[in-house]
Amino acid sequence: VFDVLVVGGGPAGASAAIYAARKGLNTGIVADKFGGQVAETVGIENFISVSKTEGPKLVANLENHVHDYDVDVMDNQRAVKLTANRLFDLELENGAKLQGKTVLLATGARWREMNVPGEKEYRGKGVAYCPHCDGPLFKGKRVAVIGGGNSGIEAAIDLAGIVEHVTVLEFDSKLRADEVLQRKAKSMGNITIITQAQTTQVTGDGQRVTGLTYTNRQTGDSHQVELAGIFVQIGLVPNTEWLKGVVELTPRGEIIVDERGQTSIPGVFAAGDVTNTPYKQIIIAMGSGATASLGAFDYLIRHSDE
Ligand code: FAD
């Protein structure tokens, strides 16, 4: 039986496991793929104290740091079911069952993709999902933001301060973003908003993105826009499909946590992009992993004689 059973091997899970192990707790970590979203990241320039690194490098550092401690790392294992009995039972896809006195959910999230030709090919070569991360790479260039919801319009406003010009493409006939954000975006001189636009292709020169094509859904006409970057902002999906009906989730599927990272079930904690905490970043995920782990430690010292 683990004192702390962490599910997820991204920055939040790794940080939680290290904090738990440093308290002398018997710690296990189950990860579908150790490293999480960081493994897919090319350049990272906002991990404070490290001016510049790459995803795979940071993943290797995370892994080494976890291995400095006596943590049972179960990589390439997917959790499929969590049940609360006297202890918490975690069932894996391969049928194995693990038990924890506390469970710490850090299964992260995934960006919703457009699923158009060129998107995968140019991911990290002009196709981006995180304006806080990659915005500065497009300084002085022309970019597009796909999606006119709050995150899309926030991204456009953010990027407009850095890049030369932003074209926002919204599928619907109107933007879904809050009125105040729409007003702000419209007041900026270098944002063009196009509605009823269905992106159909990402184009490039083999090395990098050079533009995109979209269809005007009203007229059916196809248009080409030349630009250097495309920020896809059509949703961040938390990996909580398997937790529906177990812990309390927001309507968007994020796990609701309190200030100690505890979920609606005492003894079950959560951290990182999978939770309802705002701003999804590596440094934030690590901080929340530490918080939730200390929350679990607190819980254990109060329940140790049960
Ligand atoms: P994740 O990194 O998503 O990790 C989730 C973990 O849970 C993975 O190990 C996964 O395999 C595992 N998992 C999921 N479901 C299960 C299951 N059922 N059973 C077992 N394991 C499971 N942030 C920055 O700060 N700077 C950047 O430059 C930056 N660039 C980015 C670039 C890209 C392309 C992307 C996609 C994201 C970027 N981010 C960046 C965001 C950052 O990667 C995330 O905020 C961070 O990784 C979140 O950490 P996490 O541990 O919460 O989740």
Residues whose N, C-alpha, C, O or C-beta is under 5 A from the ligand:
A	BS01	FAD	V7 G8 G9 G10 P11 A12 G13 V30 A31 D32 K33 F34 G35 G36 Q37 V38 E40 T41 G43 I44 E45 N46 Q77 R78 A79 A106 T107 G108 A109 C130 C133 N239 A271 G272 D273 V274 K280 Q281 I282 I283 A285
